[in-house]
């Protein structure tokens, strides 16, 4: 039993085989851009519609709740990332602080998070790209792309009511995976350029839509109440039900912590990247959310795959809507890039720890983990092609909430276990922040759809079976 909770010792970089070393090529501007690129994306461009359907105009409050909990988690991440500057994010911190089996559960949850995040963003990108392409086809008097090729199977509970394959989502995952294989620094540079495009598009949306703000669109402000409850149509609604889903919109800063072994100065750059990107994105989200809900009644854009573009068309700004859709098509892949990057690094570290086949923890001559990236892309394409966006996002949130709560707990344990340890970034009000992250994530998890909670339980049961059947015995053969 003691081996289940053994702690990992961080191996010095110079003691690792060259085939298991990542190259230090990223500076703090790259990391801030990586964080902003990951955070600002499908959450605000697409999931604001899902959130409005669940909470009405009070989706603004849902953003506040989710943002506050994520801010606590971000501060905890910043302290742990600078104390333990190693790749692997919450998986590594849990392995060092809480023990092996906890690390496995967290790592397994992160695999769900990153896989499903990339799938969700790919589906969101597909919605904007299809809308943009169809608008061009209208101008040329041509037929639209067949609907069956633009979405996955549509579900009514557990029953499939309409078949489909999301071909555009498959395409964009393949393109981004190819870019990551080329090289980390090249990917980060292109990401920074595309982040600027995305921010310009959101600024244009606010500038154009804000003059149409009408206070009447905010009434009634919270038609479905605060706590999660089942509506008469079988959909779980309320401010917290929406917060549990659009929580997806705020995370992304955790992808920065996976770059610890590729940062030039991790003790400084990681804290700047995590906290800086989170602060910037909270401000951006609140401005965009207030503008969107005030410009148009939420009932007219709820559950739209391209809500911001739809709002612009409804207020008589079709050219700006086309510009926004084109910008989303160009810039949303930055989110896919950030999370596909993060997932490949978590897979890489788990393989290096022999939790997964060690042969996967091999880098190419350019210093990139090619095998892991290809494997990750193959897994992601399955979910992107065959699952609807709200179900994917909810299940991704379950994995993220587990990881965020674990990091908050890790920070508090280290404050007790090693109070005098060197902390390049020291979280203010540590106990308030740590408990806020842990219990806030627990409350959001309870607010997730019941079906999502069941699926997440099944996912972790499969993970534990795999751990006891293979991973634990494999790790026992070598030192960690």
Secondary structure, DSSP 8 states (H G I E B T S, - for coil): -GGGG-------GGGS-GGG-----B-HHHHHHHHHHHHSSHHHHTHHHHHHHHHGGGHHHHHHHHHHHHHHHHHHHHHHHHHS--TTHHHHHHHHHT-HHHHHHHHHHHHHHHHHHHHHHHHHHHHHHHHHHHHHHHHTT-----GGGSS--EEETTEEEE----HHHHHHHHHHHHHHHH-HHHHHHHHHHHHHHHHHHHHHHHHHHGGG--GGGG-STTTT-SS-EE-TTS-EESHHHHHHHHGGGT--THHHHTTGGGBTTHHHHHHHHHHHHHHHHHHHHHHHHHHHHHHS-GGGTTT-TTHHHHHHHHTT-HHHHHHHHHHHHHHTHHHHHHHHHHHHHHHHHHHHTTSS-GGGS---TTS--HHHHHHHHHHHHHHHHHS-HHHHHHHHHHHHHHHHHHHHHHHHHHHHH-TTS--SS--TTHHHHHHHHHHHHHHHHHHS-HHHHHHHHHHHHHHHHHIIIIIHHHHHTS--
